[in-house]
Amino acid sequence: MNDWIIKSSIPVECDVLNESLQFPSRNIYCVGRNYRDHAIEMGGDPQREKPFFFQKTSDILIKNGSELLYPKDTSDLQYEVELVVAISKDAFKVGLHEAKNKVFGYAVGVDITKRDLQKISKNSGEPWFSAKVFYGSAMISDIVPKEDSYHPDDIKISLEVNGKRKQFTGCNKMIWNVFELISILSQTIPLKAGDLIFTGTPSGVGQLQKGDIIEAKLIQNNSTSLSFVVE
């Protein structure tokens, strides 16, 4: 056992459906434009080009029932519902068959974006960091272990704002499916147990206002959900 020169930080814990034990989050990897309808919605090319990724730190993660403070540096805060994949084993340069064995389970997540800052970054050719990485910019429900879950292609996800449905899709409509994403990402990055992958959002993204109540759902037999209020 190693002796560290400083005390290691405790990982942000994620709840697991019907379990008392927690899932220790590590890195958060996000996939951009992985649904054709959203790619078109954002002015992109819906063809099956190579997926692109960006990263968040798990320290910004908040869980079901939390409050999201509206950041002062944006006037266009937007929601994006996503299927989240929780990784259970180290994965580096794995193929599709191996990728299936690296999954712990699935959750629903919401990626929060400062859309106005993202547009400025895009136009200037700068990274999206300030638009995508801030406290509360990623949320996650309880994780459903894969043994208790549908195959990811059979899962559906949805998001409601103040009781009105804004986003809904079957995860089989992804351009790159869950196992392809794991394999592609692992070719250059050693994935580790505890990593989370936000797999992209369908069309219907939109603005959040103070006072909004948001609920996102993972739709299957063992369903799970998350809700939060914008303050």
Rosetta blueprint (number, residue, H / E / L):
1 M L
2 N L
3 D L
4 W L
5 I L
6 I L
7 K L
8 S L
9 S L
10 I L
11 P L
12 V L
13 E E
14 C E
15 D L
16 V E
17 L L
18 N L
19 E L
20 S L
21 L L
22 Q L
23 F E
24 P E
25 S L
26 R L
27 N E
28 I E
29 Y E
30 C E
31 V E
32 G E
33 R L
34 N L
35 Y E
36 R H
37 D H
38 H H
39 A H
40 I H
41 E H
42 M L
43 G L
44 G L
45 D L
46 P L
47 Q L
48 R L
49 E L
50 K L
51 P L
52 F E
53 F E
54 F E
55 Q E
56 K E
57 T E
58 S H
59 D H
60 I H
61 L E
62 I E
63 K E
64 N L
65 G L
66 S L
67 E E
68 L E
69 L L
70 Y L
71 P L
72 K L
73 D L
74 T L
75 S L
76 D L
77 L E
78 Q E
79 Y E
80 E E
81 V E
82 E E
83 L E
84 V E
85 V E
86 A E
87 I E
88 S L
89 K L
90 D L
91 A E
92 F L
93 K L
94 V L
95 G L
96 L H
97 H H
98 E H
99 A H
100 K H
101 N L
102 K L
103 V E
104 F E
105 G E
106 Y E
107 A E
108 V E
109 G E
110 V E
111 D E
112 I E
113 T E
114 K E
115 R H
116 D H
117 L H
118 Q H
119 K H
120 I H
121 S H
122 K H
123 N H
124 S H
125 G L
126 E L
127 P L
128 W L
129 F H
130 S H
131 A H
132 K H
133 V L
134 F L
135 Y L
136 G L
137 S L
138 A E
139 M E
140 I E
141 S L
142 D L
143 I E
144 V E
145 P E
146 K H
147 E H
148 D H
149 S L
150 Y L
151 H L
152 P H
153 D H
154 D H
155 I L
156 K E
157 I E
158 S E
159 L E
160 E E
161 V E
162 N L
163 G L
164 K E
165 R E
166 K E
167 Q E
168 F E
169 T E
170 G E
171 C H
172 N H
173 K H
174 M E
175 I L
176 W L
177 N L
178 V H
179 F H
180 E H
181 L H
182 I H
183 S H
184 I H
185 L H
186 S H
187 Q L
188 T L
189 I L
190 P L
191 L E
192 K L
193 A L
194 G L
195 D L
196 L E
197 I E
198 F E
199 T L
200 G L
201 T L
202 P L
203 S L
204 G L
205 V L
206 G E
207 Q E
208 L L
209 Q L
210 K L
211 G L
212 D L
213 I E
214 I E
215 E E
216 A E
217 K E
218 L E
219 I E
220 Q L
221 N L
222 N L
223 S L
224 T E
225 S E
226 L E
227 S E
228 F E
229 V E
230 V E
231 E L
